[in-house]
Amino acid sequence: MEVTTTPIKSVVIVGGGTAGWMTAAALSHHFRQMPVSITLVESSQLGTIGVGEATIPTLRRFYQRLGLTDIDVLKATNATCKLGIEFKNWRTPGSSFIHPFGLFGQQINQIPFHHYWQKLRQLGDPTDLADYSLGINLARHNKFCLTNPNPTSELHIFDWALHFDASLFAELMRNYALAQGVAHIDAKIEQVQLQPQTGAIELLQLDNQQQLTGDLFIDCSGFKALLMEDALQTGYEDWSQWLFCDKAVALQTTQEGSLNPRTVSTAHQAGWQRTIPLQHRQGNGHVYCSRYISDDEATATLLQNVSGTPLHQPRQFSFVPGRRKKAWNKNCIAVGLSSGFLEPLESTSIALVETAIEKIILSFPTPHYRQQQVDRFNEVTMLEYERVRDFIILHYKANQRTDSQMWLDCQQMAVPELLAEKIRIFKSSGEIVRYPWEIFGADSWLAVFNGLGVLPERYHPKVDQIPVAQLQQQLASMRQQISSLVQAVPEHEQFLTRFCGFSREKVSA
Ligand SMILES: Cc1cc2nc3c(=O)[nH]c(=O)nc-3n(C[C@H](O)[C@H](O)[C@H](O)COP(=O)(O)OP(=O)(O)OC[C@H]3O[C@@H](n4cnc5c(N)ncnc54)[C@H](O)[C@@H]3O)c2cc1C
């Protein structure tokens, strides 16, 4: 049977936000040896969403593949380093835990560390799981250093991401893409014309009278989903039965106090607020569920809980948590907000931009594609989104707050079956089941389970092979090693001053 392949000579990217310019940068790099032209069209009049400042470590892999170093990006985007997220008041008011990008303890006899810790805990050991994480201890002490590329022990392993200025990052990607020959048009798309026979996109009518044609269109037009929804009517899966938050109010303030190498997420009555430290200012946002709080109340809560001086009026956002039913439909691929949005709790939106770009690149070892690749792309995208969704749902489902209706309703909600199964298995045996295409590893799940008080009833039976006194000694030694490592590391601010040109004078200048 003959397989139909569609050749690609021209790619049109619609949108010049973080997603558009990241896609342009990565595709221009990928297609540099192939006869493929890339054009990006955006409207500077419409602007971009202008938020999206917290990332996860996959971002670093993304820019490293383009030849950019951590220091290049930290400097260019006024960034700070992020070792994880601190969740305050999520389990109960007054509680706190950190989800680090790193490991907990050391495996013994190929059994994950937390089983050993669990055994000692059941015997009355008071140590916290967090005491065995280098990432958490660096974050708690506001310390930071680059990771050792050849760690000699699991105890040395942690990872990190960035808090950056989203517009400076888009500019960095833009300059990279333009230098690689991407053509740039600043105009508004007024109409999207479809081919009568196939229903695929034929051309874009711009407000400067220009018409743009292409073989492949990438929709990075944000929540509008101009091509994917307005034109192709792809459909959207609404996940608000599990993810209640549907609005946000954001505010930048002057940077005051120390630069924490972590995002802080504080639960409020009907949502949560976060603080993102940048070198020159602070990002703040209150993400909330409009069924339980009015916009005015949500804004007042944000204003009552920010430090520093506001740099502008608070900005409002509305969204429907969920995903586009297909990420690739006909000759169009959605990347970024046009493809879906869960909520910013675990900073996964830009990470899903990266995985979308990676899948596009994998689909084009040559500038052709087949329907089989389209189907695979859609299946993997669906799985990635669903697994991130489930991780975020866990944060809400497992809360133990009794002080407000939203948190009580979250406890009562029925969760998706794979998540329910994962929670059941963890509670009964301590095993953390992994599903295909999960972005977050076992230690991330462990951090959130433990932080919210979801604990296993049993530990792995092999744990009993080690005498208790020996185990106590081994765990004490791990804690000791972590504490010595932390002492040797400089303050986060010192790191930024030394390597990234940070100075206190620059703050809010
Ligand atoms: C409150 C909030 C907080 C967030 N925080 C985070 C976070 O911490 N971490 C994270 O990873 N993500 C976060 N996100 C998501 C993140 O902001 C986005 O994933 C990211 O900015 C990518 O957006 P985008 O490029 O898809 O869309 P946009 O930035 O909205 O860009 C859309 C582009 O399309 C163009 N466009 C639209 N219509 C037309 C037209 N008719 N003609 C021409 N051009 C057009 C616009 O001009 C613009 O250039 C957050 C989102 C929200 C709402």
The ligand as a Gaussian input file, in Angstrom:
#p B3LYP/6-31G(d) Opt

LIG

0 1
 C       -1.911000      33.968000      35.143000
 C       -1.000000      33.083000      34.339000
 C        0.224000      32.712000      34.853000
 C        1.071000      31.881000      34.124000
 N        2.241000      31.488000      34.671000
 C        3.017000      30.597000      34.024000
 C        4.236000      30.119000      34.590000
 O        4.650000      30.551000      35.654000
 N        4.948000      29.218000      33.901000
 C        4.545000      28.727000      32.695000
 O        5.197000      27.847000      32.130000
 N        3.441000      29.218000      32.102000
 C        2.674000      30.119000      32.735000
 N        1.542000      30.600000      32.132000
 C        1.299000      30.255000      30.748000
 C        2.253000      31.090000      29.865000
 O        2.018000      32.465000      30.068000
 C        2.084000      30.745000      28.397000
 O        2.159000      29.353000      28.230000
 C        3.173000      31.353000      27.561000
 O        3.297000      32.712000      27.810000
 C        2.920000      31.117000      26.095000
 O        1.851000      31.916000      25.650000
 P        1.549000      31.937000      24.088000
 O        2.777000      32.319000      23.373000
 O        0.894000      30.646000      23.739000
 O        0.425000      33.063000      23.956000
 P        0.513000      34.679000      23.946000
 O        1.625000      35.193000      24.775000
 O       -0.867000      35.142000      24.265000
 O        0.861000      35.031000      22.447000
 C       -0.114000      35.060000      21.437000
 C        0.447000      35.734000      20.210000
 O       -0.495000      35.629000      19.153000
 C       -0.614000      36.888000      18.539000
 N       -1.944000      37.005000      17.911000
 C       -3.139000      36.689000      18.445000
 N       -4.105000      36.986000      17.567000
 C       -3.516000      37.479000      16.454000
 C       -3.966000      37.970000      15.217000
 N       -5.268000      38.022000      14.913000
 N       -3.065000      38.393000      14.317000
 C       -1.741000      38.350000      14.598000
 N       -1.244000      37.909000      15.756000
 C       -2.120000      37.485000      16.674000
 C       -0.411000      37.880000      19.671000
 O       -0.072000      39.151000      19.190000
 C        0.747000      37.213000      20.406000
 O        1.962000      37.538000      19.777000
 C        0.687000      31.434000      32.831000
 C       -0.545000      31.841000      32.299000
 C       -1.392000      32.642000      33.039000
 C       -2.703000      33.051000      32.444000

